[in-house]
Amino acid sequence: MDEVKSFNQDAHLWLTKIHPKHWSRSHFSGRPVSDVLLSNMCEVFNGKILEGRDKPIISALEYIREYLMRRIVTVLKAIEKWDKLLTPTTHDQFEAIQKEATK
């Protein structure tokens, strides 16, 4: 805060009026505010293992294990091919933002 104060008195005054949990990384809880991402991941996973659900427990677990192994290998192969700093989706989004900003 001393750096902010020396840089800009008004900003320092403004920040002191706001609780640090709203603007300081050290005060963030780290917990997600929304469970949508987790819910979506669960729905996708449940959709993928649908075929294995009606099998006996050992066979169902084996089906899930094989699915996860295939998925991990697929992701690792994609990672090996990618040579950029950001993930492909993030890279594309960043490129679109850059393109829009240069207009």
MARDOLUM-146630 format. One line per 5 residues: for each residue x, y, z of N, C-alpha, C. Coordinates in nm, 3 decimals, always signed. Layout:
BEGIN
X,Y,Z,X,Y,Z,X,Y,Z ~ ...
! end
This chain:
BEGIN
+0.082,-0.119,+0.000,+0.000,+0.000,+0.000,+0.086,+0.126,+0.000 ~ +0.205,+0.114,+0.058,+0.293,+0.231,+0.060,+0.334,+0.270,-0.081 ~ +0.354,+0.169,-0.167,+0.389,+0.199,-0.306,+0.275,+0.272,-0.376 ~ +0.154,+0.226,-0.351,+0.037,+0.290,-0.412,+0.025,+0.433,-0.360 ~ +0.048,+0.450,-0.230,+0.037,+0.582,-0.170,+0.140,+0.678,-0.230
+0.262,+0.628,-0.248,+0.366,+0.715,-0.306,+0.341,+0.743,-0.454 ~ +0.273,+0.652,-0.519,+0.245,+0.669,-0.662,+0.123,+0.758,-0.685 ~ +0.015,+0.733,-0.606,-0.108,+0.808,-0.628,-0.187,+0.815,-0.497 ~ -0.192,+0.932,-0.439,-0.261,+0.952,-0.311,-0.411,+0.922,-0.321 ~ -0.472,+0.966,-0.431,-0.616,+0.945,-0.448,-0.650,+0.796,-0.457
-0.568,+0.722,-0.530,-0.591,+0.578,-0.542,-0.577,+0.510,-0.406 ~ -0.476,+0.552,-0.330,-0.456,+0.495,-0.197,-0.576,+0.522,-0.108 ~ -0.624,+0.643,-0.109,-0.740,+0.680,-0.028,-0.863,+0.600,-0.070 ~ -0.882,+0.586,-0.200,-0.996,+0.511,-0.252,-0.989,+0.364,-0.210 ~ -0.870,+0.304,-0.219,-0.854,+0.163,-0.183,-0.870,+0.139,-0.033
-0.832,+0.234,+0.049,-0.847,+0.215,+0.193,-0.993,+0.212,+0.235 ~ -1.080,+0.266,+0.153,-1.223,+0.265,+0.185,-1.291,+0.133,+0.145 ~ -1.222,+0.052,+0.067,-1.278,-0.074,+0.018,-1.209,-0.190,+0.089 ~ -1.286,-0.288,+0.130,-1.228,-0.404,+0.198,-1.131,-0.476,+0.103 ~ -1.013,-0.516,+0.153,-0.913,-0.580,+0.067,-0.959,-0.708,-0.002
-1.060,-0.775,+0.051,-1.106,-0.898,-0.014,-1.163,-0.871,-0.153 ~ -1.194,-0.745,-0.182,-1.250,-0.709,-0.312,-1.145,-0.670,-0.414 ~ -1.023,-0.641,-0.369,-0.924,-0.595,-0.466,-0.784,-0.651,-0.445 ~ -0.756,-0.715,-0.334,-0.622,-0.765,-0.307,-0.616,-0.917,-0.325 ~ -0.523,-0.961,-0.406,-0.509,-1.104,-0.433,-0.485,-1.184,-0.305
-0.415,-1.125,-0.209,-0.385,-1.197,-0.085,-0.510,-1.222,-0.001 ~ -0.617,-1.150,-0.028,-0.740,-1.165,+0.050,-0.847,-1.246,-0.023 ~ -0.820,-1.290,-0.145,-0.917,-1.373,-0.216,-0.921,-1.511,-0.152 ~ -1.038,-1.569,-0.150,-1.053,-1.700,-0.085,-0.998,-1.813,-0.172 ~ -0.997,-1.795,-0.302,-0.952,-1.901,-0.390,-1.062,-1.999,-0.425
-1.173,-1.988,-0.358,-1.286,-2.077,-0.385,-1.368,-2.018,-0.498 ~ -1.422,-2.103,-0.584,-1.503,-2.051,-0.694,-1.631,-1.987,-0.643 ~ -1.671,-1.882,-0.709,-1.795,-1.814,-0.672,-1.914,-1.890,-0.729 ~ -1.891,-1.959,-0.839,-1.997,-2.034,-0.904,-1.953,-2.178,-0.923 ~ -2.047,-2.269,-0.913,-2.014,-2.409,-0.933,-2.048,-2.455,-1.075
-2.070,-2.361,-1.165,-2.110,-2.394,-1.302,-2.002,-2.477,-1.370 ~ -1.876,-2.437,-1.355,-1.768,-2.510,-1.420,-1.763,-2.654,-1.371 ~ -1.772,-2.673,-1.242,-1.770,-2.807,-1.186,-1.891,-2.886,-1.235 ~ -2.006,-2.823,-1.236,-2.127,-2.888,-1.282,-2.115,-2.930,-1.428 ~ -2.061,-2.842,-1.512,-2.044,-2.876,-1.653,-1.947,-2.992,-1.670
-1.840,-2.992,-1.592,-1.744,-3.102,-1.601,-1.810,-3.234,-1.561 ~ -1.891,-3.230,-1.457,-1.961,-3.351,-1.413,-2.058,-3.400,-1.519 ~ -2.129,-3.307,-1.581,-2.225,-3.346,-1.684,-2.155,-3.409,-1.804 ~ -2.043,-3.352,-1.844,-1.968,-3.408,-1.957,-1.917,-3.547,-1.921 ~ -1.860,-3.559,-1.801,-1.808,-3.689,-1.757,-1.920,-3.792,-1.752
-2.032,-3.756,-1.693,-2.145,-3.849,-1.685,-2.195,-3.889,-1.824 ~ -2.193,-3.794,-1.916,-2.234,-3.826,-2.052,-2.139,-3.924,-2.120 ~ -2.011,-3.910,-2.090,-1.911,-3.997,-2.152,-1.915,-4.139,-2.096 ~ -1.950,-4.154,-1.969,-1.949,-4.288,-1.909,-2.086,-4.355,-1.914 ~ -2.178,-4.295,-1.987,-2.314,-4.348,-1.995,-2.315,-4.495,-2.038
-2.229,-4.527,-2.134,-2.225,-4.665,-2.186,-2.181,-4.765,-2.079 ~ -2.095,-4.721,-1.987,-2.044,-4.812,-1.886,-2.133,-4.826,-1.764 ~ -2.235,-4.746,-1.754,-2.318,-4.746,-1.633,-2.399,-4.873,-1.611 ~ -2.443,-4.935,-1.718,-2.529,-5.052,-1.701,-2.450,-5.182,-1.687 ~ -2.320,-5.171,-1.674,-2.235,-5.290,-1.657,-2.216,-5.319,-1.509
-2.171,-5.439,-1.477,-2.136,-5.469,-1.337,-2.026,-5.372,-1.290 ~ -2.015,-5.354,-1.161,-1.928,-5.250,-1.104,-1.784,-5.259,-1.153 ~ -1.726,-5.377,-1.154,-1.586,-5.391,-1.198,-1.573,-5.354,-1.345 ~ -1.665,-5.400,-1.427,-1.662,-5.367,-1.570,-1.685,-5.217,-1.591 ~ -1.774,-5.159,-1.512,-1.800,-5.015,-1.524,-1.675,-4.935,-1.486
-1.610,-4.975,-1.379,-1.487,-4.905,-1.338,-1.377,-4.923,-1.442 ~ -1.368,-5.040,-1.500,-1.269,-5.064,-1.605,-1.299,-4.977,-1.727 ~ -1.426,-4.963,-1.761,-1.466,-4.878,-1.873,-1.424,-4.733,-1.845 ~ -1.450,-4.686,-1.724,-1.413,-4.549,-1.687,-1.261,-4.532,-1.690 ~ -1.188,-4.630,-1.639,-1.041,-4.623,-1.639,-0.988,-4.614,-1.782
-1.041,-4.697,-1.870,-0.996,-4.695,-2.010,-1.030,-4.562,-2.077 ~ -1.150,-4.511,-2.048,-1.189,-4.382,-2.106,-1.092,-4.272,-2.060 ~ -1.064,-4.269,-1.931,-0.974,-4.166,-1.878,-0.834,-4.179,-1.935 ~ -0.786,-4.301,-1.950,-0.653,-4.321,-2.008,-0.648,-4.271,-2.152 ~ -0.752,-4.303,-2.230,-0.757,-4.254,-2.369,-0.762,-4.102,-2.372
-0.839,-4.045,-2.283,-0.853,-3.899,-2.278,-0.720,-3.833,-2.242 ~ -0.651,-3.887,-2.144,-0.522,-3.832,-2.103,-0.422,-3.839,-2.217 ~ -0.417,-3.951,-2.287,-0.324,-3.966,-2.399,-0.358,-3.866,-2.509 ~ -0.485,-3.849,-2.538,-0.527,-3.753,-2.641,-0.483,-3.611,-2.604 ~ -0.503,-3.574,-2.479,-0.464,-3.440,-2.434,-0.313,-3.424,-2.438
-0.239,-3.525,-2.394,-0.093,-3.516,-2.396,-0.039,-3.504,-2.538 ~ -0.099,-3.575,-2.633,-0.056,-3.562,-2.772,-0.082,-3.421,-2.825 ~ -0.196,-3.365,-2.788,-0.227,-3.228,-2.831,-0.129,-3.129,-2.768 ~ -0.093,-3.151,-2.643,+0.002,-3.063,-2.575,+0.139,-3.069,-2.641 ~ +0.182,-3.188,-2.680,+0.312,-3.203,-2.745,+0.320,-3.125,-2.876
+0.209,-3.118,-2.948,+0.207,-3.048,-3.077,+0.203,-2.897,-3.060 ~ +0.151,-2.850,-2.948,+0.130,-2.706,-2.928,+0.259,-2.640,-2.884 ~ +0.299,-2.534,-2.953,+0.425,-2.468,-2.920,+0.408,-2.325,-2.868 ~ +0.286,-2.285,-2.846,+0.260,-2.149,-2.798,+0.250,-2.147,-2.646 ~ +0.253,-2.028,-2.591,+0.249,-2.012,-2.445,+0.111,-2.038,-2.387
+0.007,-1.993,-2.458,-0.130,-2.009,-2.409,-0.194,-2.136,-2.466 ~ -0.303,-2.179,-2.405,-0.377,-2.293,-2.458,-0.440,-2.254,-2.591 ~ -0.475,-2.352,-2.676,-0.532,-2.317,-2.807,-0.655,-2.227,-2.799 ~ -0.747,-2.258,-2.711,-0.869,-2.177,-2.700,-0.836,-2.036,-2.654 ~ -0.752,-2.025,-2.553,-0.713,-1.895,-2.502,-0.634,-1.818,-2.606
-0.549,-1.887,-2.679,-0.471,-1.823,-2.785,-0.564,-1.764,-2.891 ~ -0.664,-1.841,-2.932,-0.759,-1.793,-3.033,-0.838,-1.672,-2.981 ~ -0.879,-1.679,-2.856,-0.952,-1.566,-2.797,-0.863,-1.441,-2.792 ~ -0.739,-1.461,-2.753,-0.645,-1.350,-2.744,-0.620,-1.290,-2.882 ~ -0.605,-1.375,-2.982,-0.586,-1.327,-3.119,-0.707,-1.245,-3.165
-0.827,-1.292,-3.133,-0.948,-1.219,-3.172,-0.954,-1.083,-3.103 ~ -0.917,-1.079,-2.977,-0.917,-0.953,-2.903,-0.814,-0.857,-2.962 ~ -0.696,-0.911,-2.993,-0.592,-0.827,-3.054,-0.638,-0.772,-3.189 ~ -0.700,-0.858,-3.268,-0.748,-0.816,-3.399,-0.853,-0.706,-3.385 ~ -0.943,-0.724,-3.290,-1.048,-0.625,-3.266,-0.989,-0.493,-3.216
-0.885,-0.503,-3.134,-0.824,-0.383,-3.076,-0.747,-0.301,-3.179 ~ -0.700,-0.366,-3.284,-0.622,-0.293,-3.385,-0.709,-0.228,-3.491 ~ -0.838,-0.250,-3.484,-0.928,-0.187,-3.584,-0.941,-0.039,-3.560
! end
